[in-house]
């Protein structure tokens, strides 16, 4: 496969997944602010601080001036000059898709193009600034439609594997950042005896990863921080856990390398293999009650190294 095509497929998928994560994080913050406003001061502002940290926003980004949703939320949804904004990510995904129209099928292009024009509609954006939930939902639904069409209509060859690789590397990265930031902030800032508030905020962490209903299917009742961390980090069957995401990424990379005639595991494959061993054989209690930040930071760093190695190996940007 030409490196230009592989590059476009990888980044189309990665930007689409990134836009979905930003939309979901914004939606969770928006609803947390509604739920907590006027009830208790501080925690809803904490959610916006966590969002800025998760997305690694530069210091110049607006973080809150008494109306955090009106400032940070608007920038992350509509600002074309902000590379982390939803509209920027969807625009880049569409640009990459357009550059390889001969490789992807018409259904994929139709769904991605439809999402782009829906989010670019002035009337839709004006309504979204007043009631942004519909905007965020449109992003999530559009992302799921594009992903579903890719899975249902593409031949599962090298091109499809590059789409999978980009999607799951991005998903693992965002889940790790959500866990790292939220666990630290909530543990440092909350009264452990305030169970209703703890349940509400940790449920928000699960919703940030589209995991609340899946978690409740296993653990009915209280949302416990230790179980949330274990579920999002190490559950082998949940498609948004770090373990599941990196297993799919490693499998896709293996298929790509096999198609290219590679006989030895690449640097990226070796890095992912070591990370997966750490996740599969780690003791959840030791990680959670030990140095969770150190463990998550190590996995994050190695995911970044694997991504860089893939880009170098296949001449991706």
Number of C-alpha atoms within 10 A of each C-alpha: 11 9 14 15 20 22 20 25 27 25 26 26 28 25 24 28 27 24 26 25 24 26 26 21 26 25 22 25 27 20 14 19 19 12 13 17 14 8 8 10 10 12 19 21 21 16 25 24 19 23 24 18 15 21 18 11 17 9 8 6 13 17 21 15 10 9 11 20 21 15 15 21 27 18 20 27 26 18 15 15 11 16 13 20 23 28 23 21 26 27 24 20 26 23 15 21 24 17 14 16 13 10 13 19 15 11 15 21 19 13 17 24 20 14 22 21 12 17 22 14 10 11 10 14 18 11 13 18 17 9 12 21 18 15 19 25 15 16 26 20 13 21 22 16 17 21 20 12 17 21 15 10 13 15 11 15 12 19 22 20 23 26 25 27 28 23 25 26 24 25 24 23 20 23 23 22 20 21 24 21 17 22 21 13 16 19 12 10 11 15 11 11 8 9 14 10 16 20 16 15 24 21 22 22 26 24 17 23 20 16 21 17 13 12 19 14 10 9 13 9 9 15 21 14 19 14 16 20 23 18 23 26 23 20 17 17 11 17 16 22 25 27 25 22 26 25 19 18 25 24 17 23 23 18 18 20 17 14 12 11 9 12 8 10 14 17 15 23 21 14 20 24 16 13 20 20 11 14 20 14 9 12 12 19 12 10 17 17 9 11 11 19 17 12 15 17 15 13 23 20 12 17 22 17 16 22 20 15 18 19 17 12 13 14 13 18 13
